[in-house]
Amino acid sequence: MAQATLVANKNYSSDERYQYDTFTTGLILHDMVFKRSDPGPGDMVPAFDLPVVGGERFQSSDLGAKPVLMVFGSLTCPVTESSGPVLNRLHMEFGDQIRFVVVNTREAHPGELIPQPKTLREKEEHAEQLRQHHRFAFEVAIDDIEGTFHRAMGPKPNSAYLLTPQGQLLFRAHWANDARSLKSAITQVLAGRGMRKGKSSAMLWPLLKAIGHLPAVVQRGGRKVARDVWRAVPPFGVMGGASRLLPFLPRDYRGPAVTIMLVGSVAGATIFLLL
């Protein structure tokens, strides 16, 4: 069983409740920034001991002999959906030198088909589905039902961390689909060079990449996912729906293309009204 003592005394507001059933505007705002108290480059990772799908353990006291790329994610997170191929490509290139682990968290956008897990057994099932869905050839670990370890790290839906075998954080990325930053950090670590930059706070491009994956998450999680997104973040709802009109583009590029289309339409309408 995973430890459940790291943040047991922390009080959460209604928008900070870990096991929420409805995604809200407050949650997306919390996802945008790390707190100063959240672990960052140079810190030691908080102690954890998590079960892994298929057996074994993922433990802070025994990370192995290789650096570790640790990523948080869930079945209903559009950014996790877009980061799956990124992680698989990185694993193919660096898997013999870096230990890859995805930690299954709460569902980012629970719906009627994939609700928020209420028991550890349900969370284990979601972790197995996550591994199968993305065809991960590496470990998928399972946090406890209260998200003890996830909350101790700062509960972002798809953050990524590069750790030393001793558990020191070398690099932090806000979003795991930030392929360029992750590859650069891994390359620097394997080359034995000091980190040029200890974190990536890239926001716009990772989120735009995820927009094109939102319809697939809605299809898998249920229509409630779409309704919650529309209520909490209307622009994302509009862009996710519009991305369906671009099936000929790779999903990573549908969000940016929709953005260009919308900006162009607004600019065109403004010019027309001014003439």
Disulfide bonds with the S-S distance in Angstrom:
none
